[in-house]
Amino acid sequence: MTEPRDNNTIWNLTRGQWFQAVCFALCFLAFMLAEAAVNTSAAVLFGSERVNIVYALGLVCTGLGFLSFSLPRKLVRGERSRKYAAFLAGALCVISAILFLTTNQAALFCLSAALCLLSCGHIGGYVYYNHAMTFQGSRYAGKATGTGMALAVLLQFLIQSVIPLEALFLTSMIVSILLVVFLASRAPRNWVPADPLPYSAENETPRHSALILLSSVALMSLVSGLIDGVITTFHSTGTYNIYQSVRLFYALSLVLAGWVADLRQRKLLPLATTCFILLSSISTALLSTPAGYFASVALIYGYSGFYIIFLTILFCDFAPRTSRPELWAGLGRATRCFTVAIVVPFMPWLYENWRSTMLTVTSCLLSVAVLLVLLPWISRNMTKEPSEQRSPEELIRLFCTECELTPRERDVLQMILNLEIGTLEIAKRLGISQRMVQRYIASICEKSGARDRYDVVAKVFSGQL
Protein backbone atom coordinates (compact mmCIF):
# COMPACT_ATOMS: atom_id res chain seq x y z
CA MET A 1 0.00 0.00 0.00
CA THR A 2 0.97 3.64 -0.31
CA GLU A 3 1.65 4.93 3.18
CA PRO A 4 0.15 8.31 4.13
CA ARG A 5 2.54 11.16 3.72
CA ASP A 6 3.85 13.05 6.71
CA ASN A 7 2.23 16.47 6.63
CA ASN A 8 4.96 18.47 8.31
CA THR A 9 3.61 21.88 7.27
CA ILE A 10 0.19 23.47 6.95
CA TRP A 11 0.86 23.92 3.23
CA ASN A 12 0.47 20.15 2.81
CA LEU A 13 -3.28 20.33 3.45
CA THR A 14 -5.27 18.55 0.78
CA ARG A 15 -7.13 20.50 -1.88
CA GLY A 16 -10.41 19.60 -0.21
CA GLN A 17 -9.18 20.95 3.14
CA TRP A 18 -8.03 24.22 1.56
CA PHE A 19 -11.36 24.54 -0.19
CA GLN A 20 -13.26 23.90 3.04
CA ALA A 21 -11.08 26.38 4.98
CA VAL A 22 -11.91 29.11 2.44
CA CYS A 23 -15.59 28.20 2.55
CA PHE A 24 -15.58 28.30 6.37
CA ALA A 25 -13.87 31.70 6.41
CA LEU A 26 -16.40 33.18 3.96
CA CYS A 27 -19.27 31.78 6.00
CA PHE A 28 -17.79 33.35 9.15
CA LEU A 29 -17.51 36.66 7.29
CA ALA A 30 -21.17 36.41 6.25
CA PHE A 31 -22.18 35.84 9.90
CA MET A 32 -20.30 38.90 11.09
CA LEU A 33 -21.62 41.11 8.30
CA ALA A 34 -25.17 39.87 8.83
CA GLU A 35 -25.09 40.68 12.56
CA ALA A 36 -23.53 44.10 11.92
CA ALA A 37 -26.03 44.93 9.16
CA VAL A 38 -29.04 43.92 11.27
CA ASN A 39 -27.85 45.89 14.31
CA THR A 40 -27.01 48.98 12.25
CA SER A 41 -30.37 48.96 10.49
CA ALA A 42 -32.18 48.33 13.78
CA ALA A 43 -30.57 51.43 15.32
CA VAL A 44 -32.00 53.54 12.48
CA LEU A 45 -35.50 52.00 12.53
CA PHE A 46 -36.07 51.45 16.26
CA GLY A 47 -33.51 53.62 18.03
CA SER A 48 -30.27 52.71 19.78
CA GLU A 49 -32.07 51.70 23.00
CA ARG A 50 -33.65 48.68 21.25
CA VAL A 51 -30.62 47.41 19.35
CA ASN A 52 -29.70 44.88 22.05
CA ILE A 53 -33.19 43.36 21.89
CA VAL A 54 -32.93 42.98 18.11
CA TYR A 55 -29.43 41.55 18.52
CA ALA A 56 -30.71 38.94 21.00
CA LEU A 57 -33.61 37.92 18.76
CA GLY A 58 -31.20 37.63 15.85
CA LEU A 59 -28.98 35.32 17.87
CA VAL A 60 -31.97 33.10 18.65
CA CYS A 61 -32.79 32.90 14.92
CA THR A 62 -29.17 32.01 14.09
CA GLY A 63 -29.08 29.33 16.82
CA LEU A 64 -32.33 27.81 15.55
CA GLY A 65 -30.84 27.81 12.07
CA PHE A 66 -27.87 25.77 13.27
CA LEU A 67 -30.16 23.27 14.96
CA SER A 68 -32.43 23.07 11.91
CA PHE A 69 -29.62 21.64 9.80
CA SER A 70 -29.80 18.26 11.55
CA LEU A 71 -33.52 17.90 10.77
CA PRO A 72 -33.26 17.49 6.96
CA ARG A 73 -30.44 15.00 7.52
CA LYS A 74 -33.03 12.68 9.06
CA LEU A 75 -36.02 13.55 6.89
CA VAL A 76 -34.30 13.82 3.49
CA ARG A 77 -32.40 10.69 2.52
CA GLY A 78 -31.57 11.36 -1.10
CA GLU A 79 -28.32 13.10 -1.96
CA ARG A 80 -29.93 15.23 -4.66
CA SER A 81 -32.77 16.28 -2.37
CA ARG A 82 -30.26 17.44 0.24
CA LYS A 83 -28.52 19.56 -2.36
CA TYR A 84 -31.83 21.14 -3.27
CA ALA A 85 -32.51 21.86 0.41
CA ALA A 86 -29.15 23.64 0.72
CA PHE A 87 -29.86 25.63 -2.45
CA LEU A 88 -33.28 26.71 -1.14
CA ALA A 89 -31.74 27.86 2.15
CA GLY A 90 -29.17 29.86 0.20
CA ALA A 91 -31.81 31.47 -2.02
CA LEU A 92 -33.89 32.40 1.02
CA CYS A 93 -30.84 33.91 2.70
CA VAL A 94 -29.99 36.11 -0.29
CA ILE A 95 -33.57 37.31 -0.92
CA SER A 96 -34.22 38.13 2.73
CA ALA A 97 -30.86 39.94 2.98
CA ILE A 98 -31.80 42.18 0.05
CA LEU A 99 -35.15 42.93 1.70
CA PHE A 100 -33.94 43.91 5.16
CA LEU A 101 -31.10 46.02 3.75
CA THR A 102 -33.41 48.03 1.51
CA THR A 103 -36.71 48.33 3.41
CA ASN A 104 -37.81 51.14 5.71
CA GLN A 105 -40.82 49.24 7.07
CA ALA A 106 -40.32 47.85 10.56
CA ALA A 107 -42.49 44.74 10.09
CA LEU A 108 -40.84 43.74 6.80
CA PHE A 109 -37.40 44.40 8.30
CA CYS A 110 -38.09 42.12 11.28
CA LEU A 111 -39.42 39.30 9.12
CA SER A 112 -36.69 39.47 6.47
CA ALA A 113 -33.88 39.85 9.05
CA ALA A 114 -35.18 36.85 10.99
CA LEU A 115 -35.38 34.73 7.83
CA CYS A 116 -31.91 35.84 6.75
CA LEU A 117 -30.31 34.92 10.08
CA LEU A 118 -32.30 31.67 10.29
CA SER A 119 -31.22 30.53 6.83
CA CYS A 120 -27.69 31.81 7.46
CA GLY A 121 -27.56 29.63 10.58
CA HIS A 122 -28.85 26.65 8.59
CA ILE A 123 -26.10 27.12 6.02
CA GLY A 124 -23.65 27.56 8.91
CA GLY A 125 -24.73 24.16 10.24
CA TYR A 126 -23.88 22.70 6.84
CA VAL A 127 -20.47 24.41 6.76
CA TYR A 128 -19.58 23.39 10.33
CA TYR A 129 -20.59 19.81 9.59
CA ASN A 130 -18.48 19.76 6.44
CA HIS A 131 -15.62 21.30 8.44
CA ALA A 132 -15.81 18.58 11.08
CA MET A 133 -15.77 15.85 8.44
CA THR A 134 -13.09 17.42 6.25
CA PHE A 135 -10.63 18.13 9.09
CA GLN A 136 -11.46 15.03 11.14
CA GLY A 137 -8.17 13.93 12.70
CA SER A 138 -6.14 16.71 11.06
CA ARG A 139 -3.19 18.14 12.99
CA TYR A 140 -3.69 21.48 11.27
CA ALA A 141 -7.40 22.10 11.79
CA GLY A 142 -6.70 24.85 14.33
CA LYS A 143 -4.23 26.74 12.15
CA ALA A 144 -6.43 26.52 9.05
CA THR A 145 -9.56 27.56 10.95
CA GLY A 146 -7.96 30.36 12.96
CA THR A 147 -6.14 31.83 9.95
CA GLY A 148 -9.28 31.72 7.81
CA MET A 149 -11.36 33.40 10.51
CA ALA A 150 -8.67 36.06 11.01
CA LEU A 151 -8.69 36.88 7.30
CA ALA A 152 -12.47 37.17 7.48
CA VAL A 153 -12.15 39.68 10.35
CA LEU A 154 -9.60 41.70 8.37
CA LEU A 155 -11.91 41.72 5.36
CA GLN A 156 -14.79 42.85 7.55
CA PHE A 157 -12.59 45.66 8.89
CA LEU A 158 -11.86 46.83 5.35
CA ILE A 159 -15.51 46.54 4.32
CA GLN A 160 -16.86 48.54 7.23
CA SER A 161 -14.11 51.14 7.14
CA VAL A 162 -13.73 51.75 3.39
CA ILE A 163 -16.61 50.29 1.35
CA PRO A 164 -20.37 50.60 2.06
CA LEU A 165 -21.54 47.66 4.12
CA GLU A 166 -24.57 46.70 2.04
CA ALA A 167 -22.73 46.03 -1.23
CA LEU A 168 -19.94 43.86 0.21
CA PHE A 169 -22.26 42.16 2.67
CA LEU A 170 -24.52 40.92 -0.08
CA THR A 171 -21.59 39.94 -2.32
CA SER A 172 -19.84 37.93 0.38
CA MET A 173 -23.10 36.26 1.34
CA ILE A 174 -23.75 35.13 -2.23
CA VAL A 175 -20.17 33.88 -2.68
CA SER A 176 -20.20 31.89 0.55
CA ILE A 177 -23.56 30.33 -0.28
CA LEU A 178 -22.38 29.32 -3.75
CA LEU A 179 -19.30 27.72 -2.22
CA VAL A 180 -21.40 25.74 0.24
CA VAL A 181 -23.67 24.46 -2.52
CA PHE A 182 -20.65 23.64 -4.69
CA LEU A 183 -19.03 21.78 -1.80
CA ALA A 184 -22.18 19.73 -1.31
CA SER A 185 -22.25 18.78 -4.98
CA ARG A 186 -18.56 17.79 -5.12
CA ALA A 187 -18.25 15.92 -1.80
CA PRO A 188 -17.64 12.14 -1.89
CA ARG A 189 -20.89 10.22 -2.14
CA ASN A 190 -20.24 8.20 1.04
CA TRP A 191 -18.83 11.03 3.15
CA VAL A 192 -20.46 14.42 3.58
CA PRO A 193 -23.87 14.40 1.82
CA ALA A 194 -24.82 10.93 3.05
CA ASP A 195 -23.71 8.97 6.14
CA PRO A 196 -20.50 10.83 7.05
CA LEU A 197 -18.47 7.93 8.34
CA PRO A 198 -19.19 4.20 8.30
CA TYR A 199 -18.76 3.89 12.07
CA SER A 200 -20.98 6.83 13.08
CA ALA A 201 -24.00 4.62 13.67
CA GLU A 202 -21.98 2.52 16.13
CA ASN A 203 -20.93 5.50 18.23
CA GLU A 204 -22.54 6.53 21.47
CA THR A 205 -22.10 10.17 22.36
CA PRO A 206 -19.56 10.36 25.25
CA ARG A 207 -21.79 11.98 27.86
CA HIS A 208 -19.09 13.19 30.24
CA SER A 209 -17.15 14.98 27.52
CA ALA A 210 -20.37 16.36 26.06
CA LEU A 211 -21.39 17.77 29.45
CA ILE A 212 -17.99 19.45 29.95
CA LEU A 213 -18.07 20.98 26.48
CA LEU A 214 -21.64 22.28 26.74
CA SER A 215 -21.19 23.60 30.30
CA SER A 216 -17.92 25.38 29.57
CA VAL A 217 -19.22 26.99 26.36
CA ALA A 218 -22.43 28.09 28.11
CA LEU A 219 -20.45 29.74 30.94
CA MET A 220 -17.99 31.34 28.49
CA SER A 221 -20.95 32.61 26.48
CA LEU A 222 -22.45 34.24 29.56
CA VAL A 223 -19.23 36.21 29.99
CA SER A 224 -19.24 37.02 26.29
CA GLY A 225 -22.90 38.09 26.50
CA LEU A 226 -22.24 40.46 29.39
CA ILE A 227 -19.44 42.17 27.49
CA ASP A 228 -21.18 42.05 24.08
CA GLY A 229 -24.23 43.73 25.55
CA VAL A 230 -22.18 46.65 26.83
CA ILE A 231 -19.98 47.26 23.78
CA THR A 232 -22.96 46.82 21.42
CA THR A 233 -24.68 49.60 23.37
CA PHE A 234 -21.56 51.74 23.09
CA HIS A 235 -21.50 51.23 19.32
CA SER A 236 -25.24 51.84 18.73
CA THR A 237 -25.18 55.09 20.74
CA GLY A 238 -22.04 56.31 18.97
CA THR A 239 -19.92 56.31 22.13
CA TYR A 240 -17.28 54.06 20.56
CA ASN A 241 -16.88 52.29 17.21
CA ILE A 242 -16.18 48.61 17.84
CA TYR A 243 -15.20 48.02 14.19
CA GLN A 244 -12.17 50.33 14.18
CA SER A 245 -8.49 49.42 14.65
CA VAL A 246 -9.02 47.74 18.03
CA ARG A 247 -10.84 44.94 16.19
CA LEU A 248 -7.54 43.88 14.64
CA PHE A 249 -6.71 42.32 18.01
CA TYR A 250 -9.56 39.91 17.30
CA ALA A 251 -7.87 38.77 14.09
CA LEU A 252 -4.54 38.38 15.90
CA SER A 253 -6.08 36.31 18.70
CA LEU A 254 -7.84 34.00 16.22
CA VAL A 255 -4.52 33.18 14.56
CA LEU A 256 -2.80 32.67 17.92
CA ALA A 257 -5.63 30.52 19.25
CA GLY A 258 -5.59 28.38 16.10
CA TRP A 259 -1.89 27.65 16.54
CA VAL A 260 -2.33 26.92 20.24
CA ALA A 261 -5.20 24.55 19.42
CA ASP A 262 -2.87 22.35 17.36
CA LEU A 263 -0.26 22.05 20.10
CA ARG A 264 -0.15 18.83 22.12
CA GLN A 265 -3.39 17.38 20.77
CA ARG A 266 -5.59 20.35 21.88
CA LYS A 267 -4.33 20.04 25.46
CA LEU A 268 -3.22 23.68 25.78
CA LEU A 269 -6.36 25.28 24.34
CA PRO A 270 -8.62 24.99 27.44
CA LEU A 271 -5.88 26.38 29.71
CA ALA A 272 -5.09 29.30 27.37
CA THR A 273 -8.79 30.12 26.96
CA THR A 274 -9.28 30.11 30.73
CA CYS A 275 -6.37 32.51 31.22
CA PHE A 276 -7.73 34.92 28.62
CA ILE A 277 -11.23 34.86 30.07
CA LEU A 278 -9.87 35.83 33.49
CA LEU A 279 -7.82 38.69 32.00
CA SER A 280 -10.72 40.00 29.95
CA SER A 281 -13.05 39.86 32.95
CA ILE A 282 -10.69 41.93 35.09
CA SER A 283 -10.14 44.40 32.25
CA THR A 284 -13.84 45.30 32.06
CA ALA A 285 -13.23 47.67 34.98
CA LEU A 286 -11.45 49.97 32.49
CA LEU A 287 -14.34 50.37 30.02
CA SER A 288 -15.55 53.73 31.35
CA THR A 289 -12.65 55.83 29.93
CA PRO A 290 -11.52 56.13 26.27
CA ALA A 291 -7.95 54.97 26.96
CA GLY A 292 -9.14 52.22 29.26
CA TYR A 293 -11.76 51.21 26.69
CA PHE A 294 -9.11 50.53 24.03
CA ALA A 295 -6.97 48.41 26.39
CA SER A 296 -9.98 46.58 27.77
CA VAL A 297 -11.54 45.79 24.39
CA ALA A 298 -8.15 44.62 23.08
CA LEU A 299 -8.07 42.01 25.87
CA ILE A 300 -11.75 41.21 25.34
CA TYR A 301 -11.07 40.54 21.66
CA GLY A 302 -8.10 38.41 22.74
CA TYR A 303 -10.47 36.29 24.80
CA SER A 304 -13.07 36.23 22.00
CA GLY A 305 -10.57 34.71 19.58
CA PHE A 306 -9.71 31.86 21.96
CA TYR A 307 -13.35 31.40 22.92
CA ILE A 308 -14.52 31.13 19.29
CA ILE A 309 -11.71 28.71 18.38
CA PHE A 310 -12.50 26.67 21.51
CA LEU A 311 -16.19 26.20 20.64
CA THR A 312 -15.41 25.63 16.96
CA ILE A 313 -12.46 23.25 17.04
CA LEU A 314 -13.43 21.16 20.06
CA PHE A 315 -16.99 20.61 18.84
CA CYS A 316 -15.77 19.79 15.32
CA ASP A 317 -13.32 17.31 16.87
CA PHE A 318 -16.05 15.86 19.04
CA ALA A 319 -18.79 15.56 16.40
CA PRO A 320 -17.42 12.56 14.41
CA ARG A 321 -17.25 10.51 17.63
CA THR A 322 -20.99 10.91 18.28
CA SER A 323 -24.08 9.26 16.84
CA ARG A 324 -25.30 12.65 15.51
CA PRO A 325 -22.27 14.43 14.02
CA GLU A 326 -24.48 16.70 11.92
CA LEU A 327 -25.97 18.10 15.17
CA TRP A 328 -22.84 18.27 17.34
CA ALA A 329 -20.59 19.99 14.80
CA GLY A 330 -22.52 23.27 15.15
CA LEU A 331 -23.90 22.77 18.65
CA GLY A 332 -21.16 24.89 20.21
CA ARG A 333 -22.17 27.80 18.02
CA ALA A 334 -25.86 27.25 18.75
CA THR A 335 -25.14 27.15 22.50
CA ARG A 336 -23.31 30.44 22.19
CA CYS A 337 -26.24 32.05 20.34
CA PHE A 338 -28.89 31.02 22.87
CA THR A 339 -26.78 31.83 25.94
CA VAL A 340 -25.64 35.26 24.76
CA ALA A 341 -29.24 36.07 23.79
CA ILE A 342 -30.30 35.57 27.44
CA VAL A 343 -28.14 38.35 28.88
CA VAL A 344 -27.64 40.86 26.03
CA PRO A 345 -31.06 42.62 26.32
CA PHE A 346 -30.56 43.49 30.00
CA MET A 347 -27.02 44.84 29.79
CA PRO A 348 -27.79 48.50 28.87
CA TRP A 349 -29.99 48.92 31.97
CA LEU A 350 -27.62 46.99 34.25
CA TYR A 351 -24.56 48.89 33.08
CA GLU A 352 -26.32 52.23 33.39
CA ASN A 353 -27.24 51.51 37.02
CA TRP A 354 -24.23 49.53 38.20
CA ARG A 355 -21.51 50.69 35.80
CA SER A 356 -18.42 48.53 35.40
CA THR A 357 -18.43 47.18 38.97
CA MET A 358 -21.28 44.77 38.34
CA LEU A 359 -19.84 43.72 34.97
CA THR A 360 -16.39 43.04 36.40
CA VAL A 361 -17.57 41.13 39.48
CA THR A 362 -20.08 39.01 37.57
CA SER A 363 -17.73 38.16 34.70
CA CYS A 364 -14.95 37.28 37.17
CA LEU A 365 -17.28 34.91 39.05
CA LEU A 366 -18.33 33.28 35.79
CA SER A 367 -14.67 32.97 34.78
CA VAL A 368 -13.94 31.10 38.01
CA ALA A 369 -16.88 28.80 37.21
CA VAL A 370 -15.36 28.10 33.78
CA LEU A 371 -12.06 27.26 35.46
CA LEU A 372 -13.77 24.85 37.87
CA VAL A 373 -15.57 23.09 35.01
CA LEU A 374 -12.41 22.72 32.92
CA LEU A 375 -10.00 22.06 35.82
CA PRO A 376 -10.34 18.24 35.75
CA TRP A 377 -9.77 18.28 31.98
CA ILE A 378 -6.79 20.62 32.26
CA SER A 379 -5.18 18.70 35.14
CA ARG A 380 -5.68 15.37 33.38
CA ASN A 381 -3.99 16.68 30.25
CA MET A 382 -1.11 18.29 32.13
CA THR A 383 -0.20 15.17 34.12
CA LYS A 384 1.09 11.96 32.61
CA GLU A 385 2.36 8.77 34.15
CA PRO A 386 5.74 7.40 33.03
CA SER A 387 5.23 4.99 30.14
CA GLU A 388 7.45 2.33 31.67
CA GLN A 389 4.95 1.85 34.50
CA ARG A 390 2.16 0.91 32.10
CA SER A 391 1.27 -2.43 30.58
CA PRO A 392 0.93 -2.81 26.78
CA GLU A 393 -2.86 -2.83 27.17
CA GLU A 394 -2.72 0.45 29.09
CA LEU A 395 -0.43 2.01 26.47
CA ILE A 396 -2.84 1.04 23.69
CA ARG A 397 -5.80 2.41 25.63
CA LEU A 398 -3.91 5.64 26.36
CA PHE A 399 -2.95 6.02 22.68
CA CYS A 400 -6.58 5.56 21.62
CA THR A 401 -7.78 8.12 24.17
CA GLU A 402 -5.18 10.80 23.47
CA CYS A 403 -5.57 10.50 19.71
CA GLU A 404 -9.37 10.32 20.06
CA LEU A 405 -9.65 7.27 17.82
CA THR A 406 -13.09 6.20 16.70
CA PRO A 407 -14.32 2.63 17.38
CA ARG A 408 -13.41 1.53 13.86
CA GLU A 409 -9.97 3.14 14.07
CA ARG A 410 -9.35 1.25 17.30
CA ASP A 411 -10.22 -2.01 15.54
CA VAL A 412 -7.77 -1.19 12.76
CA LEU A 413 -5.10 -0.18 15.30
CA GLN A 414 -5.35 -3.57 17.01
CA MET A 415 -4.72 -5.18 13.63
CA ILE A 416 -1.77 -3.04 12.52
CA LEU A 417 0.02 -3.64 15.83
CA ASN A 418 0.74 -7.05 14.29
CA LEU A 419 3.13 -5.96 11.55
CA GLU A 420 2.83 -9.29 9.77
CA ILE A 421 -0.81 -8.61 8.79
CA GLY A 422 -1.26 -6.71 5.53
CA THR A 423 -4.06 -4.34 4.61
CA LEU A 424 -5.83 -6.96 2.50
CA GLU A 425 -6.01 -9.35 5.43
CA ILE A 426 -7.19 -6.57 7.74
CA ALA A 427 -9.95 -5.72 5.26
CA LYS A 428 -11.12 -9.37 5.17
CA ARG A 429 -11.16 -9.69 8.95
CA LEU A 430 -13.11 -6.44 9.46
CA GLY A 431 -15.41 -6.92 6.49
CA ILE A 432 -14.50 -3.65 4.79
CA SER A 433 -12.64 -2.66 1.63
CA GLN A 434 -8.85 -2.41 1.44
CA ARG A 435 -9.22 1.23 0.44
CA MET A 436 -11.20 1.92 3.60
CA VAL A 437 -8.47 0.25 5.68
CA GLN A 438 -5.90 2.57 4.10
CA ARG A 439 -8.15 5.51 4.92
CA TYR A 440 -8.34 4.46 8.57
CA ILE A 441 -4.56 4.02 8.76
CA ALA A 442 -4.08 7.46 7.21
CA SER A 443 -6.43 8.94 9.80
CA ILE A 444 -4.59 7.22 12.68
CA CYS A 445 -1.26 8.50 11.34
CA GLU A 446 -2.53 12.03 11.04
CA LYS A 447 -4.04 12.05 14.53
CA SER A 448 -0.85 10.71 16.10
CA GLY A 449 1.64 12.54 13.90
CA ALA A 450 3.10 9.25 12.73
CA ARG A 451 4.82 8.81 9.35
CA ASP A 452 3.45 5.35 8.62
CA ARG A 453 1.96 2.30 10.34
CA TYR A 454 5.37 1.27 11.67
CA ASP A 455 5.79 4.65 13.30
CA VAL A 456 2.30 4.22 14.82
CA VAL A 457 3.42 1.02 16.52
CA ALA A 458 6.54 2.77 17.86
CA LYS A 459 4.45 5.64 19.25
CA VAL A 460 1.97 3.28 20.89
CA PHE A 461 4.52 1.38 22.92
CA SER A 462 6.78 4.35 23.66
CA GLY A 463 3.88 6.19 25.25
CA GLN A 464 5.05 9.42 23.59
CA LEU A 465 3.03 11.51 21.14
C-alpha positions, 0 to 999 in steps of 0.5 A: 500500500501507499503509506500516508505522507507526513504532513509536516507543514500546513501547506500540505493540506489537501485540496479539499481541506483548503477549499473547506477552509476558504468556505468556512472563512467566507461563512464566518464573514457572512455571519459577522456582516449579517449581525452588523447589518441587522444591528445597524439597520435596527438602530435607524429603525427602532432607536439605539435603545432597542438594538440589544433586543434585536441583537438577542432575537437575531442570535436566537434565529441564528441558533435555531438555524444551526439546529435546523440543519440536523432535521433534513439529515433525518427527513431527506435521505436522497443526496440530490434532495439534500442539495436542493434543500441547501440551495433553497436555504441559500436562495432564502438567505440572499432574498431576505438579505436584500429585503432587510437592507433596503426596506424602511418598514419595521415589520418587513425588516423584522421578518426578512432579518429573521429569515436571513439569520435563520437561513444563514444559521442553517447554512452555517450548520452545513459548513460546520458539519463539512468542516468537522468531516473534512478536518477530522483527525487533522493536525492542522485544523486549528491553524487553518480555521484560525487563519481563515477566521482572522482573514475574514475579520480583516476583510470585515474591517476593510468593508466597514471602514472603506466600502459601504456595508450593504454592497460587500455584505450581499456579495460575500453572502452570495459567494459563501452560499455558492461555495457551500452548494458547490461543496455539497455537490462535489463531496464524496458520495459516502462522506459528507452528503450521506452517512459521514463515516461508516462507524458513526451509527456505532458510536454513542455520544460520550456523555461526560465529555459532552457535558464538559463541552456544553457547560464550559461553552455556556459559561464562556458565552455568559461572559461574552454576552455580558461584554457584548451587551455593553460594547454593542450599546456603546456602538449603537449610541455612537460612544465608541466604534467597535469596528475600528483598529481595536478589532484587529486584536480579534484577528490576531487572537484568532490566529494565535488561538488556532496555533495553540489549538494544534499544540499537544493534541488540543491540550493547551487550548482549554488552559489558554482560553481560561487565562484569557477569560480571566484577564478579559473579565478583570479588564472590564473595569477599564471600560468607562474611559476612552484609553481604558476602553481601548486596552480593555476591548483589546483584551476582550477581543483576545479572549473572544478569539480563543473562545470562538476557536474553543467552541469551533475546534473542540466541537468539530473534533467531538462531532465525528465521535458521536451518533449525531455528528451533523448536530454536534458539529454546530452545537457549540455555536448554537449554544453560544447564540442562545446563551448570549441572547439571554443576557444581552437585552438586559445589559444596557440597563444593568450597566447604566445603574451599576456601571463597570463594577457589576460587569467586572464582578459578575464576569470574574465569578463566571470565569472562576466557574469556567475554570472549575468546570475545565479544571479536571480536563486541564489537570488530566492533560497536564499530568502523565504517568511514566510509560514504563509503568504501564502495561501494553494494554494500558499504552494502547488504551492511552494512545486511543484516548489521546488521539481520540480514535473512533471505534473503527480506528481502534479495531484497525489499530489492534490489527496493525500492531501485528506488523505481519498482517497486511491491509488486504487481510485486515480488510477481510477480517473487518469486512470492509474494503482495502481502500477503507483500511488505508483511509483508517490508517491514514487517519490514525497516522494524522491524529498521532503525527506518525509517518506510517503504520510502523511509526504508529506502533513505535508511538503506541509502545513508547507512550510518547506523542 
